[in-house]
């Protein structure tokens, strides 16, 4: 009797974190934003909070590119910081950096990403996966809603964060990304894989905390 094929690590990550993923995705803030119940200032604030997160994700890209585990994930086609800054200049004007402080949940998120990038590259992969694959997938829904709600040009200033100009075929890119995850998982022992799964769950929880902070900042009257 042949042994069953091992479950691909990308599948393990997706299924194990599905509850945390869904909770973040269906947060009150995101629901209100996608339903057009919030103003453009809330969207601009979300973009500003993401700027802090992506600076943390991408600030050590050069060093992480040299690491055998994280190297395959450092891909210039994914880099978002410059696109976010262009969006913020459009949304907030040339002085967009003024007053752009991280919310408490954002600061905690950034601190965790920076810690992992410096000390535990395998854990960094969990955050890389939750952010960039999410941007290539559900992020496109946000882009479409933003274009329709606030009149941004299609794939233009204001939504460039969600436009991956160097990714010609998103479906193929995501398949290749999952293959990279599977290869990374194969290079880890079982204890390390479990730790990465838990970090993936934590990444979604940290995302959800940012949404809760934003929800408190932009409450809707009953």
N, C-alpha and C positions, 0 to 999 in steps of 0.2 A: 504494500500500500504506500503510495507516494505521499510525501509530506505536502501540505497545502502551500501555495505560493505566499511568501511574506507580503503583508499589506504595504504598498508604497508609503514612504514617510510623508509625502505630500497629502495623501489621503488621511493618514493618521492625524496630522495637524488639523486638517479641515474638519474632520468629524469630531475630534476631541474638544475643539474650541467652538463648536457650532452654537452652543447655548450663550456663551459670552459674546460671540460675534452678533448674534441676533439681538441681544439686549442692547448693545451699543448702537446697532443699526436702527433700531426702533425706539431710540430715546425720544423724549418729548421734544427736545430742541430740534433734532433732525426731522421729526415728523412735522413740526410746525413750519420749519424752513421749506421742506419739500412740498408742503401744502399751500405755500404762498402766504402764510399767515404772519410772517416776520418781514421786517423791512430790510433794505439793502445794508443798513448799518450792522445788522446781525450777521449777514453774510460776510461783510468786510472784517468783522471781528473774528469769525471762524477762520478766515484766510490768514489773519494776523497771528492767531494762535498756532496755526499749522506752520507758519514761517519759523517759529521757534523750534518746533519738532523736527522739521527737515534740516535746519542748520545743524542740529545735533546728529541726525542720521548721516549727514553727508560731510561733516567737518573732518572726519578721520578716514575719508574714503581712500586717500593715498596709502595710508598704513594698512588698512584692511584689505586692500587689493593685493598686498604681498602675503597675506595669510592663506595657507592652503585651504582652509574651510570657507572663509568669507570671500576669498578672491573671485570665485565664479559669479558672485552676486553683485560685485561692484561694476556697474554697467552705466556708462555715460548716457545711454539712451533713457535711463530712468531719472536722472538728476532733476530735482524740482525747484531748488532754491531760487535760481535766476528767474524762472517762470513766475513763482510766487511774488517775487519782488516787483516784477513788471505789473502783475495784477494789483498789488498794493499801491503802486504809484498811480494807477488808474482809479482805484477805489478811494484812496485817501489823499491823493495829491503828492507833490514833490517832497513834502515833509512827513511822509508816511511813517517814518521811524519814531517820530515824536509821540511819546505816550504809549508806545506799543509794548506794554509790559505783559509778561505771561500771567495768566490766571494761576491760582495756587495748584490746580490740577495739572495745568500745562507745565509748570515748573517741576512738579514731581515726575511727570512723564519724561521731560528732558533730562533730568538728573539720572533716571534709570537708563535711558538710552546711552548717555555719556559714560556711565559706569560700565555697561556691558561692552561698549566699543573699546574701552581701555583694558578691561579685565577678563571678559568672557565672550569671545567672538561667537561661539555657538549660540549663546543667548541673544546676541545682536541679530542673528539671522531671523529669529522669531519676530522681531519688530520690523525688520526689513520686509518680511513676507506679509505681515498684516497690513502694512501701509501701502506698499507699491502694488501688490496684486489687487488690493482693494481699490486703489486709484484707477487701475486699468479696467476694473469691472464696475462696481457700484458708483465709482466716481463719475462715470460718464452720465449716469442718471442725474447727478447733482449739476453737472455742466448743462445738460439740456433744460433743466428747470430754471437755472440761473439765467440762461439766455432768454427764455420765454418770459420769466417774471420781471427781470430788470432791463431787458432790451439790449443785452450785450451782443456784439457781432458774433456770428457763429465761429467758435474756436478763436475768438479774438481777445483783446484786452479785457480783463475781468475774469476770464475763465481759462487763461493759458495754463494754469496749474494742472488742469485736467487734460491738456492736449499733449500727447506724446508724439512729437513730430518725427522722432527718429525710430519710432516703432511702426513699421509698415503694415504688419499683420498682427494685430493684438492677440488673436486666438492662437496663432502659432507661437508668439512670444510667450504667452502664458503656459502653453504646453512645454516649451523649453525651460521655463522657470521652474515648473513642477519637477522636471527631470533633474534640475540642479538640486532641488530640495531632496529628491530621492537619493541622489549621489551623496549629498552631505549626510543624510541619515544613515546610509550604509557605512560611512566612515566613522560613525559614533558607536559606542557600546550602548547597551540597553538602558543603563542608568542615565547616560547623557541624553539619549533620545527622550526619556521621560522628563528630564529637567527642561528640555527645549519645549516640549509640549506644554508644560506648566507655564513657561515664560510666554508662550503664545497666548494662552488664556489671560495671563496678566496684561499683555499688550492690549487686548480688547477691553479689559477692565479699565486700564488707564485712559484709553480713548473715550470710553463711556463717562469717566469722571470729568473729562474736559467738557463734554456735552452737558453734563449736569451743571457745571459752573456757568456755562453759557446760558443755560435755561434759566438759572437764577438771575442772571443779568438782564434777560429779556423775557420777563414773565408776561403771559397773556392774561387779560382780565377774564374772569369766569363768565 
